[in-house]
């Protein structure tokens, strides 16, 4: 048994720890080890494409679709791909609440 800095005895078992848990000792490393697969990216994109339509039911169906496409185009060169669906949805939602899209200004 090993004693902690607080005087509590604990079993000393061999545990494989990442650099984060070695340093912090209280927070496991939950970062993704690899990038998302193309299928996972496609599922995330499909899920996000329907959400602005449900969030903004008063807007014509093409308007949220255009906002979503513009948001995904903005993140197309992002190196870290895990958060692109979430960031794309947030960007599209912000865009829909702030000002008209280019397609709205042109009349469709």
C-alpha positions as CSV (number, residue, x, y, z in Angstrom):
1,X,0.0,0.0,0.0
2,X,1.1,3.5,-0.8
3,X,0.3,6.6,1.2
4,X,-1.2,9.6,-0.6
5,X,-0.2,13.2,0.3
6,X,-3.3,13.3,2.5
7,X,-2.2,10.4,4.6
8,X,-4.7,8.0,3.1
9,X,-3.5,4.5,2.3
10,X,-4.3,3.1,-1.1
11,X,-3.4,0.0,-3.1
12,X,-0.6,0.5,-5.5
13,X,-1.7,-1.3,-8.6
14,X,0.0,-1.0,-11.9
15,X,-2.2,1.2,-14.1
16,X,-1.4,2.4,-17.6
17,X,-1.9,6.2,-17.6
18,X,-1.6,8.8,-20.4
19,X,0.5,11.9,-20.0
20,X,-2.6,13.8,-19.0
21,X,-3.5,11.5,-16.2
22,X,0.1,11.4,-15.0
23,X,0.1,15.2,-14.8
24,X,-3.4,15.7,-13.5
25,X,-4.2,12.4,-11.7
26,X,-7.9,13.2,-11.6
27,X,-9.0,13.5,-15.2
28,X,-8.8,10.6,-17.7
29,X,-7.7,11.4,-21.2
30,X,-10.8,11.2,-23.3
31,X,-9.6,13.0,-26.4
32,X,-10.2,11.1,-29.6
33,X,-7.2,9.1,-30.7
34,X,-7.9,9.3,-34.5
35,X,-10.0,11.4,-36.8
36,X,-13.6,10.5,-37.6
37,X,-14.2,8.1,-40.5
38,X,-15.8,9.5,-43.7
39,X,-19.0,7.6,-42.7
40,X,-19.1,9.3,-39.3
41,X,-18.5,12.7,-40.9
42,X,-21.3,12.1,-43.4
43,X,-23.7,11.0,-40.6
44,X,-22.9,14.2,-38.6
45,X,-23.4,16.4,-41.7
46,X,-26.8,14.7,-42.4
47,X,-27.9,15.2,-38.8
48,X,-26.9,18.8,-38.8
49,X,-28.6,19.6,-42.2
50,X,-32.0,18.8,-40.7
51,X,-31.6,20.7,-37.5
52,X,-31.8,24.3,-38.7
53,X,-35.0,23.4,-40.6
54,X,-36.5,22.2,-37.3
55,X,-35.1,25.1,-35.3
56,X,-36.3,27.8,-37.8
57,X,-39.6,26.4,-39.1
58,X,-40.8,29.8,-40.4
59,X,-37.9,30.1,-42.8
60,X,-38.3,28.7,-46.3
61,X,-36.7,25.2,-46.5
62,X,-34.0,26.3,-48.9
63,X,-32.7,29.1,-46.6
64,X,-31.5,26.8,-43.7
65,X,-30.0,24.4,-46.3
66,X,-28.0,27.2,-47.8
67,X,-26.8,28.4,-44.4
68,X,-25.8,24.9,-43.4
69,X,-23.8,24.4,-46.7
70,X,-22.1,27.7,-46.2
71,X,-21.1,26.8,-42.7
72,X,-19.7,23.4,-43.8
73,X,-17.9,25.1,-46.6
74,X,-16.3,27.4,-44.1
75,X,-14.9,24.4,-42.1
76,X,-14.0,22.3,-45.1
77,X,-10.2,22.9,-44.5
78,X,-10.3,22.4,-40.8
79,X,-7.5,20.1,-39.5
80,X,-9.5,18.8,-36.5
81,X,-12.7,17.3,-37.9
82,X,-14.4,16.0,-34.8
83,X,-16.3,19.2,-34.0
84,X,-17.2,20.3,-37.5
85,X,-20.8,19.2,-37.3
86,X,-21.4,21.1,-34.0
87,X,-19.5,24.2,-35.2
88,X,-21.3,24.0,-38.5
89,X,-24.7,24.0,-36.8
90,X,-23.8,26.8,-34.5
91,X,-22.5,28.9,-37.4
92,X,-25.6,28.2,-39.5
93,X,-27.9,29.0,-36.6
94,X,-26.1,32.3,-35.8
95,X,-26.2,33.2,-39.5
96,X,-30.0,32.5,-39.7
97,X,-30.7,34.7,-36.6
98,X,-28.5,37.6,-37.6
99,X,-29.0,38.6,-41.3
100,X,-30.4,37.4,-44.6
101,X,-28.4,35.0,-46.7
102,X,-27.1,35.8,-50.1
103,X,-29.8,33.6,-51.7
104,X,-32.5,35.5,-49.8
105,X,-31.1,38.9,-51.0
106,X,-31.2,37.7,-54.6
107,X,-34.7,36.4,-54.2
108,X,-34.1,32.7,-54.1
